[in-house]
Amino acid sequence: MGRLQEQEEFRKALHERPPSSTVLFVHGPGGVGKTALLAVFAELAAEAGRPVVRVDGRTVRAVSHGISGAVGNASPGLVLLLDTYELLEPVDEWLRETYLPALPADALVVVAGRNPPSPGWVADPGWRSLLRVLPLRNLPPAESREFLAARGVPDDRQEAAVAFTHGHPLALALVAGAGPAPFRPGQEPDLVRVLLSRFVDQVPGPRHRAALEAAAHLRVTTEELLADTLGGDDVPALFDWLRGLPFVEQGPHGLYPHDLARQVLDADLRWRSPDGYRRLHRASRAALIRRVQRTQGAAQREAIYDVLFLHRSSPVLGAHYRWESLGQATAGPVTARERDPIFALVERHEGADSARIARHWYGRQPAAFSAYHDEDGAFFGFDATLDLHEAGEEDLAADPAARAAVDVARRYGPTRAGEEMIYHRFFLGRDTYQDISSATNLFATACCRHWVTRPRLAWSFLAVADPDAYHALFTHMNLRLQPEAAFTVGGRRYGVYTHDWRAEPLLRWYEVMADRELGEAAPDAGGSTVDTPALVVLSQPEFRAAVRRALRDYTRGDALAANPLSRSRVVVERSGDLRTVLREAAESLRGSPRDEKLYRAVHRTYLEPAATQELAAERLELPFSTYRAHLTAGIERIAEWLWHREMSGS
C-alpha cells in the first residue's frame, strides 16, 4: 500500500525506547488512505507482539464512556488506533487532557482524521514534545505502482494509471476495479469524476448503475431501503454487489460510499441526467417518508435523519443544522427527575412567567414534552409540542400563546371534527437556548415527525424568541410568520410561524420540499420548469389590504402577479388569474339595483378607469362625496365576497 515514510515513523515509535513520540497524528482529505494506513499499522503492531485496539469514530459514540468502553482495560504496550477522528473531536480535550495521560507509559496512540491537530495539541509544551504530525498526500509514483500491483493490475497498465491518477489512493482503487481496458492520460479537470464516470460505464448493467447512484444519494443504504427506492427482485444481488465495491464502506446502519465518491457520483448523475436525478431524488424521498410513517423510536429517528440528509446541499438548511452531530444526541420521555430542571431551564432563559406556563402544560399534557440527552446521557434541553385541539378554556387562560393561536385558527380556518392542531410551544438547549446546536437538530426531527405522521393535522404553530433568525429557514419550509399569533410573556415578545396543512396539504408540501432540495422548480406537464408556489394564507386585514391594492393595480399585470392574492386559495382554485377573479367579484354587485351603483363606482375607477377620481364622479353624474361613499362600499363588498370564498373554498 506504500506509505513507506509513514510506516517507518510508526516502526520507530513502536520500537524506540524511550519513544520520541507517543502520539502520531495522521491527517488528510477524504480518500487519501488514512484507514488503509491504520490497517497496516495494526499488522505491524501485532507482528511486534503489541496489543492493538482500533476505534472508529463512525461506529462509536463521541463520548468519554463510549471510547473508554471500546478500549476496555488498557494493557501495557497498548497500541491504540483512533480512526475517523473528525467525528471524535467533541471529546478531543478529554482525550488529550484526561484519557491519554492515564494510559500505560509505553502506550502508542495513532490518531487519523481529516483535520490537523487542534491548537490544544500544539500549544501544550508537554504534548508538543511527544506529538508527531503526519500529513498524508497522494502517493509518490513508486508507491502508486506497488499499490496497483498488490491489487493485481498488470505491469503494462500501471504507468498509464499512475500518470492518470497522480497517486490519489481512491482513484488508484477505482483503476484497480475498473476492468482490463487501458487508461489513457487526458487533460481532464476533475480526475476522480472521470474515473467514477468510467467505472459506472462498466458496471454489469443499468440496474447496478441505478443501485450505485441510489447509494450515493442516500445517507446510508440497506437492502430494504434499496428495494423501496428501486423496486425489483434483484435487489439482494445488487446490495451484495455494492457491498464489494472498493469505495463502499459498512456501518451500523448500512452501506455508504466514501465521501468523495458520494459527492462525485451524485454530482455526475445530476449533470449527466437531470431528469434521472430528479426521479431518483423523489423516489428516495418517498421511500424515506414511508419509513418515517411506519416506524417508531430509534428506527424512526434514523429515518428522519435520512430525510434531513437530502437537504445537505441547501445553503438555507446548511446554515441551520449541525450535520456533523446529526444523530449523536437523543430525545426521549421526560423522567421525574428531569421535570424541575426543565422548568428551571425555562425560567433561566425566558423568565418566571414562562416557567409557570410550562409547568401548567406539563401538568395537562406531560406526553407533549421530550427531554434531550447528550452523548453521555446527560439532560441538556427539551421541547414541547402541545395538542392544542385538546386545550380547554382553562389552558387558554393560562397561556396567551395558546389563546392567540386558537383565535387565529378560529378566524381563518377552524378545525373540523377529528382534525388536530399542534403547537411547538417550547424548544430550548441548556446553554444555547434556541441558537443552532444539537438541540435544534433534535427539535427539527420532532417537527418533522409530527408533520409527517399525523394525517388529520390541520394547523401547526411554532413559537420562537427571535423570528428574524429563523425567517429564512421557516420560509424555505413554507411556514408563515403570523403577526396575529404573536404573544408577550414576561415582557418578551415572541414570533409565531404557522402552517395550514389544509391550504397546503402534506403531499403538496412534499413536492415543494423536494423541489427546494433539488434547488429547482418542479416540471409541469409539458416538461418546462415552473415555480408553483404553495397557497398563501393571509390574515383578514392583510387580505383586505391586498384586495384594495389589487383593485388599484387592476390594469398592471406585473403588479397583480406580485400581489399575494394571486397565490391565495380563492384565486388559485377558481381560475388562477387574479384579474379574472376580481372582475367576477365586482360583477357580483350587479345582482340588485341597490348594489348596481357600487359596481358602477368600482367599474369606472378600476376596471375601466377614468383618468382621475374626479373625472369618474363626473361621468357617473355623482357628487364627489357620494361617489367616494359608493366606491368605499363597493371595495368592502368585493373584499367580503372574496374573503367568504377564501375561507369556505366555494
Summary of the structure (lengths in Angstrom):
residues: 650
radius of gyration: 31.7
end to end distance: 72.2
largest distance: 110.6
contacts: 2041
relative contact order: 0.05
helix: 57%
strand: 14%
